Amino acid sequence: MQRKNFVTLAIAALAFATVPAALAQQKTVIKLGWATADSPQDPSAVGAHAFKKALDAASKGSIDVQLFPNRQLGDEKPMMEGMRFGTVDAAIITNAVVAQLEPGFQLNDLPFLYANEAQARKVLDGSVGAELGKRLQAKGITVLGFMEAGFRNMINNKKPVRSPADVSGVKYRVMQNPVFIDMFNSLGGSAVPMAWGETFTAVQQGTIDGLELPLAFIDSLKVYEVTKYLSQTNHTYTTLELLIGNRALARLSAEQRTAVQQAAQVAVAEQRKASLENAQQMVAVLRGKGMQVNTVDDPAAFRKAVAPVYEKFRGSIGPELLSAALDQVK
C-alpha cells in the first residue's frame, strides 16, 4: 500500500514539474496568407518571410508566424473578410482589394499618381498613410505597413501599347476595383473585373486578351507563358498592405503587440529594398522568357486620358485626403 502511494505521488510530482516546461514551449500562432506564389521573386512572399523572421526575433520566439501562400487561406477578398471576423489572422493584400472595404485606399490606385517609389513611400509613411490606417482600423483590420510590388504594366496578346489608342478594343482583366475599371474604360479598353484565381485560364483560353501586373508578378505567376506583349506603361504603383485583424491583435499581450509593430517596420524596409532591386532586373528576365517588351511613346497622353478618373473618385477617397496626397507628389 505504501509503495502504491509512493508511485502515485512520484507520477504527480513529475507531471507538475513538466507543466512549466510545456507552457514555456507554447507559442502564439499567427497564420499569414497571401494570394500569389511562394517564390524568391514574389513581392508578397518576400514580405511574408521577412515578417516571419523579424517577428521571431522581436518576440523572442514567443510568436510563430505560419505562412500560407497561393490562396491557401482564400482569395484576397475572403481573406479580408476573415480578418474582420477573426477566422484569418493576417495577410498581405493588394491595395485594390483593400479599397473594396475602405474606399480611401482608392487613392493609391489612381493612375499615374506616383512618379516613382520614393514619392509613394513618402506619402504612405506620412500623414496620408496614417489616415488610411485609421479608417481601416475602424472596420476591424490594422495596417502594419505598406509594402510594394513596383509599378503595374499592361500585357496582352493583341498588340504592343505605345499610345492610349493601342488600349482601345482590347479586353483586359482588371481587379474588382472601380478605379481600375474606369481607368481602362477611359483609355478605350474593355475592362473585365475578375478574381485572380480565374485569370490565368481566361487568358489561356482567349476569354480575355490580357491583363496588367507588376513585373515581378508576371514572372512569379508565369503569366509570360500565356501572354506575348509587355508594355511598360507604369500606370499604377502597386501597394501591398501588410494587415492583421483587430481580433487577432487583441489576443496578443502588450509586449507581443509591440513586437508585431517593430517586426512590421523591419519587414517593410527589407521587402521594399528587395522589390526595387528585383524590378530593375525583371525586364531582362521577361525578355529572356520570350516576351516582347516596349516603352510608351508619350506618358503625358495617358495622364490626360485618365484625368476624369481623379474627379470621379475624389468624393469616395475624400477631397482633403486626395488634396494632401497631390500636394506631396507635386
C-alpha positions in Angstrom: 0.0 0.0 0.0 2.8 2.4 0.9 4.6 1.5 -2.4 1.4 2.3 -4.4 1.0 5.7 -2.7 4.7 6.4 -3.4 4.4 5.7 -7.1 1.2 7.8 -7.3 2.9 10.8 -5.6 6.0 10.4 -7.8 3.9 10.4 -11.0 2.0 13.5 -9.8 5.2 15.3 -8.9 6.7 14.5 -12.3 3.6 15.8 -14.1 3.6 19.0 -12.1 7.3 19.6 -12.8 6.8 19.3 -16.6 3.9 21.7 -16.8 6.0 24.9 -16.7 8.3 23.5 -19.4 5.4 22.6 -21.6 3.9 26.1 -21.1 7.2 27.7 -21.9 7.3 25.9 -25.3 3.8 27.0 -26.3 3.8 29.8 -28.9 1.2 32.2 -30.1 0.4 31.3 -33.7 -0.3 33.9 -36.4 -1.4 32.5 -39.7 -0.3 34.8 -42.5 -1.8 34.3 -46.0 -1.3 35.8 -49.5 -2.7 35.1 -52.9 0.4 34.6 -55.1 3.3 32.2 -55.3 5.9 31.4 -52.6 8.9 32.2 -54.7 12.1 34.3 -54.0 11.0 36.9 -56.6 7.3 37.2 -55.5 6.9 40.6 -53.6 4.3 39.2 -51.2 6.4 36.1 -50.5 9.5 38.2 -49.8 7.4 40.4 -47.4 5.9 37.4 -45.6 9.2 35.7 -45.0 10.8 38.9 -43.8 7.9 39.5 -41.4 8.2 35.9 -40.0 11.9 36.3 -39.5 11.7 39.7 -37.9 8.8 38.8 -35.6 10.6 35.7 -34.4 13.4 37.9 -33.3 11.3 40.7 -31.9 9.0 38.4 -29.9 12.0 36.3 -28.6 10.4 33.3 -30.2 7.0 33.6 -28.5 5.1 34.1 -31.8 5.1 31.6 -34.6 4.2 33.1 -37.9 2.9 30.3 -40.2 2.9 31.1 -43.9 0.0 30.2 -46.3 0.7 31.3 -50.0 -1.2 30.6 -53.1 -4.7 31.4 -51.7 -4.5 28.6 -49.1 -6.5 30.9 -46.8 -8.7 32.0 -49.6 -8.6 34.6 -52.4 -7.9 38.2 -51.3 -11.4 39.3 -50.7 -12.3 36.3 -48.5 -9.0 36.8 -46.5 -10.1 40.4 -45.9 -13.4 39.3 -44.6 -11.8 36.6 -42.5 -9.5 39.1 -40.8 -12.6 41.2 -39.8 -14.4 38.2 -38.3 -11.4 36.5 -36.7 -11.2 33.5 -39.0 -8.0 34.7 -40.6 -5.2 36.3 -38.5 -3.1 38.3 -41.0 -2.5 38.7 -44.7 -0.7 40.6 -47.4 -3.3 42.1 -49.7 -3.2 44.0 -52.9 -4.3 47.6 -52.4 -7.2 47.5 -54.9 -8.9 44.7 -52.8 -8.4 46.7 -49.6 -10.1 49.6 -51.3 -13.3 47.5 -51.7 -13.6 47.7 -47.9 -12.3 51.2 -47.4 -12.7 53.4 -50.4 -10.0 55.8 -49.2 -7.4 53.3 -50.4 -8.6 54.0 -54.0 -6.1 56.9 -53.7 -3.2 54.5 -54.2 -4.7 53.0 -57.4 -5.2 56.4 -59.2 -3.3 56.1 -62.5 0.0 57.9 -62.8 -0.3 59.4 -59.3 3.2 58.5 -58.2 6.2 59.2 -60.4 8.5 56.7 -58.5 8.8 54.5 -55.5 10.4 57.2 -53.3 7.5 59.5 -53.8 4.9 56.8 -53.0 6.8 55.9 -49.8 6.9 59.5 -48.7 3.1 59.7 -48.9 2.3 56.3 -47.4 4.7 56.6 -44.5 3.4 60.0 -43.5 0.0 61.6 -42.6 -1.8 60.2 -45.6 -0.9 56.6 -44.8 -1.8 57.2 -41.1 -5.2 58.4 -42.1 -5.8 55.4 -44.3 -4.7 53.1 -41.4 -7.1 54.9 -39.1 -10.0 54.3 -41.5 -9.3 50.6 -41.9 -8.8 50.0 -38.2 -12.4 51.3 -37.6 -13.5 48.4 -39.9 -11.7 45.7 -38.0 -8.3 45.5 -39.6 -5.0 47.1 -38.7 -2.4 48.2 -41.2 1.0 47.1 -40.1 2.8 48.6 -43.1 2.8 49.4 -46.8 4.8 47.0 -48.8 5.2 47.3 -52.6 5.3 45.3 -55.8 6.5 48.1 -58.1 4.6 49.7 -61.0 1.9 47.9 -63.0 2.3 47.3 -66.7 -0.1 46.2 -69.5 0.4 42.8 -71.0 -1.7 41.3 -73.8 -1.8 39.0 -76.9 -3.0 41.5 -79.4 -0.5 44.3 -79.8 2.1 46.5 -78.0 0.7 49.5 -76.2 2.6 52.6 -77.2 -0.2 55.2 -77.1 -3.7 55.4 -75.5 -5.2 54.4 -78.8 -3.5 51.0 -78.5 -5.6 50.1 -75.5 -8.8 50.6 -77.5 -10.7 47.4 -78.2 -8.6 45.1 -76.1 -10.2 43.1 -73.3 -8.1 43.5 -70.1 -8.6 41.6 -66.9 -8.6 44.1 -64.0 -9.1 43.7 -60.3 -12.6 44.0 -58.9 -12.0 47.7 -58.2 -13.8 50.6 -59.8 -10.7 52.7 -60.2 -9.1 50.1 -62.4 -12.3 49.5 -64.3 -12.7 53.2 -65.1 -9.1 53.7 -65.9 -9.1 51.1 -68.7 -12.5 52.2 -69.9 -11.3 55.8 -70.1 -8.4 54.6 -72.3 -10.9 52.9 -74.7 -10.2 49.4 -73.5 -12.7 46.8 -72.3 -12.2 46.2 -68.6 -13.2 42.8 -67.3 -13.3 42.6 -63.5 -12.1 39.1 -62.4 -10.7 37.4 -59.3 -7.1 36.3 -59.7 -8.0 32.6 -59.4 -9.8 32.7 -62.7 -7.4 34.9 -64.6 -4.7 32.6 -65.9 -7.1 30.2 -67.5 -9.1 33.1 -69.0 -6.0 34.4 -70.8 -5.0 30.9 -71.8 -8.4 30.3 -73.4 -8.7 33.7 -75.0 -11.7 34.8 -73.0 -9.7 38.0 -72.3 -6.8 39.4 -74.3 -4.6 40.5 -71.5 -4.2 41.9 -68.0 -2.0 44.3 -66.0 0.5 43.3 -63.4 3.8 44.4 -61.7 6.8 42.9 -63.4 7.6 40.6 -60.6 4.2 39.0 -60.6 4.4 38.4 -64.4 7.4 36.3 -63.6 6.4 34.6 -60.3 2.9 33.7 -61.7 4.3 32.6 -65.0 2.0 34.8 -67.0 4.7 35.1 -69.6 3.6 31.6 -70.7 0.3 32.8 -71.9 0.9 36.5 -73.0 3.1 38.0 -75.7 3.4 41.7 -75.4 4.7 43.6 -72.3 4.3 47.4 -72.5 5.9 49.4 -69.7 3.1 51.8 -69.1 3.9 52.1 -65.3 0.3 53.2 -64.9 -0.2 52.4 -61.2 2.1 51.9 -58.3 1.2 48.6 -56.6 0.9 48.9 -52.8 0.7 45.7 -50.8 -0.8 46.2 -47.4 0.6 44.0 -44.5 -2.5 43.6 -42.4 -3.6 41.9 -39.2 -7.2 41.5 -37.9 -8.1 43.6 -34.9 -9.3 40.4 -33.2 -6.0 38.6 -33.8 -4.1 41.6 -32.5 -6.3 41.7 -29.3 -5.3 38.1 -28.5 -1.7 39.2 -28.1 -0.1 40.5 -25.0 1.0 44.2 -24.9 4.7 43.1 -25.4 3.7 40.9 -28.3 1.7 43.7 -30.0 4.8 45.9 -29.7 6.9 43.2 -31.2 4.5 42.9 -34.1 4.7 46.6 -34.9 8.5 46.5 -34.7 8.8 43.5 -36.9 6.5 45.1 -39.5 8.8 48.1 -39.7 11.8 45.9 -40.3 9.9 43.7 -42.8 8.6 46.6 -44.8 12.0 48.1 -45.2 13.5 44.8 -46.3 10.7 44.0 -48.7 10.8 47.4 -50.4 14.6 47.1 -50.9 14.2 43.6 -52.4 11.2 44.6 -54.6 13.0 47.6 -56.1 16.2 45.5 -56.9 14.1 42.7 -58.4 12.1 45.1 -60.6 15.3 46.6 -62.0 16.3 43.2 -63.2 12.9 41.8 -64.3 12.6 43.4 -67.8 15.7 41.5 -69.0 14.4 38.3 -67.3 11.0 38.5 -69.1 12.6 39.3 -72.4 14.6 36.1 -71.9 11.4 34.2 -71.4 10.0 35.3 -74.8 8.0 38.5 -74.1 8.2 41.4 -76.5 8.9 44.5 -74.4 8.3 48.2 -75.3 8.0 51.5 -73.6 5.2 54.1 -74.2 5.8 57.0 -76.6 4.2 59.8 -74.5 3.3 59.2 -70.9 1.6 62.6 -70.8 -1.0 61.4 -73.3 -2.0 58.6 -70.9 -2.3 61.0 -68.0 -4.5 63.3 -70.0 -6.8 60.5 -71.0 -7.3 59.3 -67.4 -7.8 62.8 -65.8 -11.6 62.2 -65.4 -10.9 59.3 -63.1 -9.4 61.6 -60.4 -12.6 63.8 -60.3 -14.9 60.8 -60.3 -13.3 59.3 -57.2 -12.5 62.5 -55.3 -15.7 62.1 -53.2 -15.2 58.5 -52.2 -11.5 58.9 -51.4 -12.2 62.2 -49.6 -11.3 65.6 -51.0 -8.9 66.5 -48.2 -7.0 63.2 -48.4 -6.7 63.4 -52.2 -5.5 67.0 -52.0 -3.0 66.2 -49.3 -1.5 63.4 -51.5 -1.4 65.6 -54.6 0.4 68.3 -52.6 3.0 65.9 -51.6 3.7 64.5 -55.1 3.9 67.8 -56.9 
